[in-house]
Structure formats: structure tokens, C-alpha cells
Amino acid sequence: MRKEAAVLLLLILFTLATSIAFIFFQREPQRERIVVGTIQGGISTLDIIEGKADWIRVMRFDKPLDLAQALSKGEVDIAVITSEMYAKFAIKDKNLKIIAADMFQNQAIVGVGDLNELRGRKLGATTASGTYAMFISYAKLSGLSLDDVKVVDAPPLQLAQALERGDLDAVLCWEPLASRLIAKGYKYVDFSGLSRKYVGGDVVMLVWVAREEVLTRSELRELLRLRSDAAARWESDYPSVLRKLYDLNDDEISVLLSRVKVIRGKIRDYEEGIVAAWRLALMGGYLEEDERSIEQLRERAFWEG
């Protein structure tokens, strides 16, 4: 009897161990965390993705330099940044690849209805930004001399407050701040309109970029699928995000959704729009390199995935 009981006990233990092992190996493997960085105070499809998966961590930086350092140190795996900011980093850091195009230019000059209206007037701008360099390029292409414009440098929120006080005639800004002001009735000039007029097409403002060592990870493809889904659900899902993250009201949300064009296609479909942003940044002085550097960057910038 003792022998039979021992055999029965061993059989039970074996069955239990086998069941536990089966359950363990059938479980979905735990995903390795991916850290995605972006600049504070700007919109993107990342806003919709945030919180959708516990293996995605979002970090928001106040200064582009801080994000650049985090990327170079490996503290951030992926970043959602402007096309020209990518070029500024990637011309010197060959470890960075563009993995997705996110959004066309959403900047605006709020307070005037035409670039020529800026002559002899005060324009508020964050002059260290790529957006200001874009403005310089569009001004050159339109024939507007910057000598005729009084530029006041300050962070975006301070500029908006100065415009509403009447201390400035116009401000250069991006979303969601642009739609806050436009919803109040200010005249404005869209960068998207300027790009179609002077470049001949839409210029890509935002891109997703990744460090080279992230490109082989399975999580990357899942993240890109989430980005694609977020772009497809932009109009249905983003209003609630705008209320939560940026405290926008219905009028402001309506303006923003009417202005912003989110990209849903593959990177190569928008390559010319990305390179156009680099060329505008070069013309505006944001990039210190030359056209040859731009062409060299084009050859290695885009992840084929």
C-alpha cells in the first residue's frame, strides 16, 4: 500500500508540475520596455498611444538639447520630433533612423492674414526653434525682408499672453497653442499654405526616429502598429485627449482638427516632404551644413523595415 501511495503521489506531483510548466510556457512573453521621448507642449499621435501598453514609457522634455542628450546616451529609445530636429541630430549621429512620418506642418503666424502684413510690426517667436528657421525661409521665398520685422524672442506661452495683451502684433506658434488663439478670432497664416505655395507640396513637420539598436526588437513593430491605429482614429479619439492633456474646449478642438493633417502612409511615401523640411531649415539657418550633407543624410535616414 505504501508503495502504491508513493507512486500515486509522484504521479500527482508530475501532473501538477507538467500543468504549471504548460501554463508558464503558454503565457505571452513579457515585453521589453521601450522609452519614447518628445518635446513638451506639442501634439502628436504619441498622445493617443500613451497609456495603451505598459511596456511603453513616455518622457516629455522641455528643451530639444535635453532630448538630444537622452537619445545619444540611450536613455530614450525612440523620439517624436520635428523633421529638422532629426536632421540636426542625425547629420552627426548615424545611429538614428526615421521609422515613421507623423504629421504635416501645423505651425501658424497668428495675428496677420498675410506675410506682408508683418512689415513694420512686432512678431513674437521662439527664435531657437526650427519653426523660426522655417519662418525665415518662407519670408525669404515670399520676398519679405526680416529687417522690416521687429522680432521679440520668448517661449510660446509667454508670446501668446503678450499677443492677447496687445504687446505684440503677431506670434509664431504651433499646436495646440495655435488653435487656442485662432479660436478667439485672430487672423492667421498657415505654414501648410506657405509650403504648398513656395515648396509645391506638404512639408512633414513631425517624424518618429529610433536608435539603431531598437530596430530589431519585436516591440518596435507593435509600437508602429499602435501609431498607425492612432493615426486612423485621430478624429474620433483625439478630442478626449485634447481635453485631458491640453485642456482645450470644443471650439479650440474643432479648429485644431480642421487644421492638422496626420500621416497614415509609409515613410517613403513622404520622403520628399521630410527632405523639404531639411532644406527649409538649411535656408533658415537652423542647420549649419550644406546641400551635400542633406543628400548624404537622405541616403541613410530612412528605415526600410
Stockholm file with secondary structure:
# STOCKHOLM 1.0

chainA/1-305         MRKEAAVLLLLILFTLATSIAFIFFQREPQRERIVVGTIQGGISTLDIIEGKADWIRVMRFDKPLDLAQALSKGEVDIAVITSEMYAKFAIKDKNLKIIAADMFQNQAIVGVGDLNELRGRKLGATTASGTYAMFISYAKLSGLSLDDVKVVDAPPLQLAQALERGDLDAVLCWEPLASRLIAKGYKYVDFSGLSRKYVGGDVVMLVWVAREEVLTRSELRELLRLRSDAAARWESDYPSVLRKLYDLNDDEISVLLSRVKVIRGKIRDYEEGIVAAWRLALMGGYLEEDERSIEQLRERAFWEG
#=GR chainA/1-305 SS CHHHHHHHHHHHHHHHHHHHHHHHHHSCCCCCCEEEEEETTCCCTHHHHTTSCTTEEEEEESSHHHHHHHHHHTSCSEEEEEHHHHHHHHTTCTTEEEEEEEEECCCEEETCSSGGGGTTSEEEECTTSHHHHHHHHHHHHHTCCGGGSEEEECCHHHHHHHHHHTSCSEEEECTTHHHHHHTTTCCEEEHHHHHHHHTSSCCEEEEEEEEGGGTTCHHHHHHHHHHHHHHHTHHHHHHHHHHHHHCCCHHHHHHHHHHCCBCCSCGGGGHHHHHHHHHHHHHTTSCCSCHHHHHHHHHHHBCCC
#=GC SS_cons         CHHHHHHHHHHHHHHHHHHHHHHHHHSCCCCCCEEEEEETTCCCTHHHHTTSCTTEEEEEESSHHHHHHHHHHTSCSEEEEEHHHHHHHHTTCTTEEEEEEEEECCCEEETCSSGGGGTTSEEEECTTSHHHHHHHHHHHHHTCCGGGSEEEECCHHHHHHHHHHTSCSEEEECTTHHHHHHTTTCCEEEHHHHHHHHTSSCCEEEEEEEEGGGTTCHHHHHHHHHHHHHHHTHHHHHHHHHHHHHCCCHHHHHHHHHHCCBCCSCGGGGHHHHHHHHHHHHHTTSCCSCHHHHHHHHHHHBCCC
//
